[in-house]
Amino acid sequence: MITIQKDELMARIEEEILTQIKRYDTVIIHRHQRPDPDAYGSQLGLKAILQASFPKKKIYAVGKAVASLSWMSQDEIFMDDIPDKAYNNALVIMVDTANAPRIDDQRWPNGLETIKIDHHPNDEPYGDWQWVKEGHSATSTMIYEFYEVLKDQGLVMNAKAARLLYTGIVGDTGRFMYSMDKETFRVVSELFNYDFDYEAVLYNMTTMTENAAKLSGYVLQNLTILPSGFAYIILTNELIASYNLRDAGTAFVVSLPSKIDQVKAWAIFEEQDEGNYRVRLRSRTIVINKIANQFEGGGHAMASGAWAQTTNDITRLVDMVDGKLMAENHMTDKSK
């Protein structure tokens, strides 16, 4: 297992990854379950780069095709449907996925060698090779840097890949409102050298259906906001079904509490068919990924996911975040 996280050694692991890619005739790219734009952007962007660079290789991107993000792919086939035997003698690359259980399509260990490329905290170092840049704005940014460092060794960028990587960056930075730095804008400026419709990308990411707008209104009107600055809401299956969102999902509501000035951290609890609750946890001030770790989740310091198996778990999670905010507020008051 090879893991390198120091920037000054990064080119070494990038070169090693390219060496492995060149050795294989088949490369299969995975990403996490319940994909967001960065998951698809880094996965499909890497696929586009490798297809342009190595046209004789078989390059696949696998996992569930989510209808609400199907606009990201301009190919006739969104995600590849491949047989088990495709993994024989294949290199498998996982992007934007911190933990192995979250990898979409659990056939990934069937490849001969595996590579992890990610920007989340490396709490679970899986894979034969690992390239992790914790705190980087997006895995899509890393994929561009991979091309940039090694373009003199055969990697090719095109407008298709640039559009996908740009979409991933826009998604994980919340349309350039957080999780960004000078490097993020530098990469975006480089991507703009390629001919793609960035305005269409923003349109697809910012518009919503009438029913989605109505659910957004419900969320804003029904948030529970605690004195500490923690806000949360529980979305039941029955409630979600009443808005007839079909495959659109509810990811669009995650950023809504951030629009309220008194909210410092927030959680969206979404009931699943199994009776448990998916948790989207966000924060402006306190670190929340360690709390998420205690509820079968994890992620970034200020943006994490978790699972509440029961309503008691919801209460426990709310109490933990509320308590941490109260402690922070107390320390802030003392320092004044």
Phi, psi and omega in degrees: 000129181245124178228124177225127183236352180282133183303322183291343178255004189298321182301329180297314180288326177298316179296323179293321177297315179296322177301316179295318179300318181293335182285338189252144174276337181235128176234127181243126185250126178248166172210187188279160175297160181048062189295147172250179182302326180289325178298310178292319183298314180289321180294306184284330176294317176296319178301316181296320178296315182291324177295320179290328183278324185227074186298342180271349179277156173267114183243119183240150171236121188239162180131176182290138176269112181270121187301323184293343179245014182296338179296340181295326181264130177260007177278158177297323177254123182287296179243147184278136175255105187240151179283164180303324184294345179296337181281345177298124180062031181252152169265132181245129180242128175253126179245147171058032183227112185286322188238137183303320180299339182273356180293128178282127184079096187278021173276359187304326180292351182284348177288162180291320177222154183228146182229134175253127175235119189200160177240008176274164173306135186274060182290334178233097183280078180267165177096156178287328179230143180224131172235104185236124175241082184301132178088354176298149187298326182196152173293330177299325176297318179297321181296321176296316180298325176301312177298313187298317182292329189243017182296334178281359178248019171113355179282140184236131175255146175219178184296325179298311179294319181299318179298317181293317180292320177299317179299318179297319180293315178303318181295312186280346175262006181060045183058047175064036176255343180200175177052051181215167180202188181300323181297322179301311181291328177297314179298315179300318179298325177291320179296331180290353174286350181256149189275094173217160185273089182290334178292324177294324176299311180297324178299313181295331183272345185249341180271158179214165178285167178300318180294324177295321178296321179293320176295323177301317178298320179297316181299313181295327181279339188243011175298137168269120181244115182276158180304333180291340185104008177268132180237145178205161176210146177252120178257111180279161176302318181298317179296312181299318180298328183293341179266357173049055182278350182055236184267006185293332181076186183238014184301333183294343182274350189299322184275352187300315181299336181293345180281351181264124191297329184276353182276124179254333177208155183204161180218139172249117177260118182244118181294139178254167180300332181282352179099351176269185187229128171281138183241125170253115189245129182225159181208149172263333191234309185269153175282126186242356183290333177291327174292316179300325179301331181280355180232049175058033182220203181159191180142213181281165181301324184247002181211110185221166174238156181202181179227134172249114184284334182219171175294333175297323176296322177300313180299317181296316182295315178302315180297322182292315180291318178301316180296320180293322177293320179299318179295319178295317180298322180295316179295322179295317180297321181292329183280347182284000000 
